[in-house]
Amino acid sequence: MRSLLVSWQFWALLSAVFAALTAIFAKVGVENVDSDLATFIRTVTILLVIGAILTAREQWQGWGAISTRTFTFLILSGLATGASWLCYFRALKIGDAARVAPIDKLSVVLVALFGVLFLGERLSEWNWAGVALIAAGAVLVAYRG
């Protein structure tokens, strides 16, 4: 069990499960409320839960322990997350969850591309085939034919 808890695959799969639940819960939750307000409620909830986890595990660090570069990129990541959530909730408000979520998951394709272009990561031919299949799959699932 301990090896499972330090496995990136385990945590990535758990992330996928929670992301799927996010889409379903959000689709129901956004039905009778403005999508931006729904995003705000979700964000406050996340803030409170993560704050409680940090407190319970005594993981708070002083701001001085965080470099300016790290802080800058975490702020940029937060801004990108916020923009993503606002767009995602707006899409869920007007579209089917089963079609919105796959298009949102095109982020997997973009991460692969950005990782290669900006981070110098390398993908094998098999990896690129997987990226292409993910892109094709997302389009096919979202297609209303």
N, C-alpha and C positions, 0 to 999 in steps of 0.2 A: 504494500500500500504506500509506503514511504517513497518508493521509486516513482510511483504514479504521480505523486504530488510535486515532484521536481521535473516532470516530463512536460516539455512545451506542447507536445501533441495533445495531452490530456486537457491542458488549460485552453488550447485553441478550440478543441471540440466543445468544451463547456461554453466557451464564448459564442460559438455558433448556435448552441441550444438556446442560450439567453437572448441572442440576437433574433432568433426565430420567434421566441416568446414576446420580445419587444414589439415586433411587427404586429402580432395578433392583438396584444393588449393595447397597443397604441391605436390600431384601427378602430377598436371598440371605444376607446377613451376619447378619441377625437371627434366622434360622431356629432356631439351636441355642444361643442366648444370651439372657439377660434384656435387654429392650429398653432399660432405663436404662443397663446396662453398655455396650451397643452405642453408645448416645448418648455416653457418656463416652469410649469409644475414638475415636469420630469427632471429638469435640471436642479431644482431646489431639493428634490428627493435624493438625487445622486449626491449632492453636496452634503446633505445631512448624514446619509449612510456612510460615505467615505470618511467624513469627519469622525463619526462614531467608531469606525474600524481603526483609524489612526490613533484615537484616544485609547481604545481598549487594548491595542497592541503596543502602546507607548512608542509610536513610530514618528512622532512629530520631530522635525528638525528645525534648527534656527535658519532664518532666511540667509544669513551670512554663509552657511555651508553650501549654498547653491550658487554655482558660477553664473555670471551674466549670460554666457552663451547658452547654458542649459535653461536658464530662466526664460530667455528670449524664445528658444525653440518650443518650450512647453507652453508659453503664451500663444505662439503662432498655432500650435497644435490645438489648443483650446478654442481659438477663433475659428479654425477650420472645422472642429467638431461642432461648434455652435451653428455654423453656417450649414453644415451637413444635416444636423437635426432639424433646423428650421425648414430646409428644403424637403427632407424626408417626411415630416409631419404634414406639410402642405400637400405633398404628393399622396400621402395616405388619406387625407381628407377628401380628395377628389378621385382617387383611383382605388382599384382592388389591391388588397395586400398581396395577393398571389402574383400580381403583375408588378407592383411597385418594388417589392423586396428584391426580385432578381435583377432589376435594372440598377438598384442601389448596390448590389453585389458586383457590378462592373468595377467597383472600387478595387476588387482583387486584381483585375486586369491592369488597372491604372497603377496600382502599387508595384506590380511586376515591372511595368514600363519605367516608372519613376525611379525604382530601385536600381535599375540598370543605368538609366540616364544620369541620375544625380548622386547615387551612392556607390557607383562602380561595381554593383553586384553582377554576378554572372549566372546566366541560366543555360541549362543544357537544351538540346533539341527536344527532349522529352518534356522539359519544363515549359518550353514555348508551345508545344503541342497542347499541353494542359491549359495554358493561358488562352489559346485559341478556342479550345472546347468550352471553357468557362464563358467566354464572350459569346460564342454561338448559342450555348445553352441559355444564357440570360435573355438573349434576343428571342429565342424560340418560346421560352416560358412566358415572356411578356407579350408576345404576338397574339393579337385577337383575330384569329382566322376562322 
